[in-house]
Amino acid sequence: MENPYKFDAQHPRVVTNVQKSNTVYMATGFIYAASLYMYSRRFLRVDGNGVAAGAFAAFSLPAAYAYSRFFFSSA
């Protein structure tokens, strides 16, 4: 049986012939925008804390990318 994956010579655990789609980035943008919208509707309107909003915006981007990469990328 032929192996469909091509591994890197230097790093044998890295597959080199993987094609990435833009679905992960589009899903990241959607999740990030939706989370910022929901945060501003629920919390920012009530207390108006700009520092907390900035921290939420900074920490929710990697989380949105992790969620979209988990659900929309290929194993």
Helices and strands as residue ranges (DSSP letters): H 23-39, I 40-44, H 45-47, H 50-72
